[in-house]
């Protein structure tokens, strides 16, 4: 179930200082899997229900048995928005960027941005695969759009194509 891991040096969106703690006991399985190019998420060990990242008890059966396992890195956009605000010193992107809520085929939901810069958010219902961006050397999930859906940010707003 390995997928794309961006290895382009600095992240296109966030300053490296915002890298998550890959050794945080609550989320270490996510980051260890991401480093291998796998999307590893929690589920209930008793009934199999997909759990939120930091959820410790199952909503269906009340079990506290949490099992982390690789899931298919594919799903659909549940909701999306384009952020126009920059936080100087934290957000390095100079253009608006998308934030996407993806409903995975496994039943999990993750909020993320795209693997590469985009001028606008993908349409609700669009199929996406999950790749990984590198933020300060830590792999984090990102929505990977097909080439047909890309609306890349041009290198400079001052360049004009005739």
N, C-alpha and C positions, 0 to 999 in steps of 0.2 A: 504494500500500500504506500510505497514511497512516492513522494511528490516533489515539486520544485522548491528548492531552497535558494533564495537570492543570495549571491555571494559577490556583492558589488562594493564592498567597503562600507562607507557610511550610508545610513538609511536615508531615503528620500524625504521622510516626513519628520522624524523626531531626532533631537539631539541625543548623542550616545549616553549622556548623563541620566536619561530617562529609561535606560535598560532595566527590565524587571530583574529581580533576584532569582536566578535560575535554581538556586538551592533552597528556596523557601519550601519548607516541608509540605505546605498545602498544595503547591502547584508544581513541585519538582518533576512529577511524572509527565506533565504537559511539556515542560521545557526539555527534558531528556529525550522524549519522543521527537519533538520538533528538531532537535539537533541531529537526529537520524533521518529526518525527512518524513516522519510519521506523525499523524494527528492522533494523539493519545488523550482520551477523555474519560471521565468517571461515569459509572453506571452502578445501579444497585446490584449488589452481589446476590441478593435473595430473589428478586423478581425481574431484574434486567432493565428497569426503567432508566432512561437517560437522565443524568443528574446535572445540575449547574456546576460550574467549576469548583466553587467552595462549599457546595451543599454537603452536609454530613449525615442527613437522615432522609430516607425515601418518602416522598409524598404519597405513594401508593400503599406501601406495606409497613412503613415506620422502621424498617431495618436500618441499622447504622453500618452495615457491611458495604463499604465502597470499594469497587474494583475498577482500576484504570486499565484500559485496553485500546489498541489501535482501532480506529474506525475508518470507514471509507471517506476520503477527503473530498466529498462532493455534496452539494445541496443547492438551495435556491435562495435568492434574495427575498427576505421577509419584509424588510423596510430599509430605507436608505435616505441619507441626506447629504447635502454638500455644505461643508463648513467654510465660511469665508473669513473667520477670525483667526488671527495668528497670535500666538503667545511668544513674544520675542525672547530668544534665548532657550526656548523649549522646542517650538515648532520651526523647523528649518525650511519647510516648503514656502515658496513665495507666491503660490497660486492657491485658489480654493482646492479643497481635497474632500474625497468622499468618506463617509462613515457608513458601514453596511452591517445590518443585522442579518446573519445567514442562518436559515433553518437547514441543518444537515440531514442527509438521508438517514442517519442513525437516530434522529429525534432530538439531538442536542441543538442548542442555539448558541451562537457566538457573535459578538460584536467586534468588528475589525475594520481596517481600511483595505485598500487594494494593494496588490503586490508591486505595481508600478504607479507613478503619478497619473491621475486622471482629472480632467476639468469638471466632470460631473459624475454623479452617482449612477450606478447601473440601475436598470429598470427593475421594479418589483416583479418577482416571479422568474427572473433570468437565472438560468443554471450557472453555477460557478464551481470551480475546483478550489481547493485550499492549498496554497503554497505557503512559503515562509519568508518573511523579511528578516534581516539581521539588524537588531537595535543594540548598539554597544556590544556586539559579539554574541548576543542571545537571539536565537531563532524564535520568532513569534508568528502566529497564524495570520494570513492575509488572503483576501479573495483574489483569485486569479481569473481574469476574464479572457474569453477567446479573442483572437485577433480581430474578428468581425465586430466586437463590441467595444474596442478600445477607442478612447478619445484622448490621446496623449497630450500632455502639456508641451507646447513648443519650447525650444531652447531659450527663446527670448521674445518678449512682447514687442521688441523694437524691430524684429525681422519681419519683413513683408514678402510674401510669395506672390509673384505676378500672376 
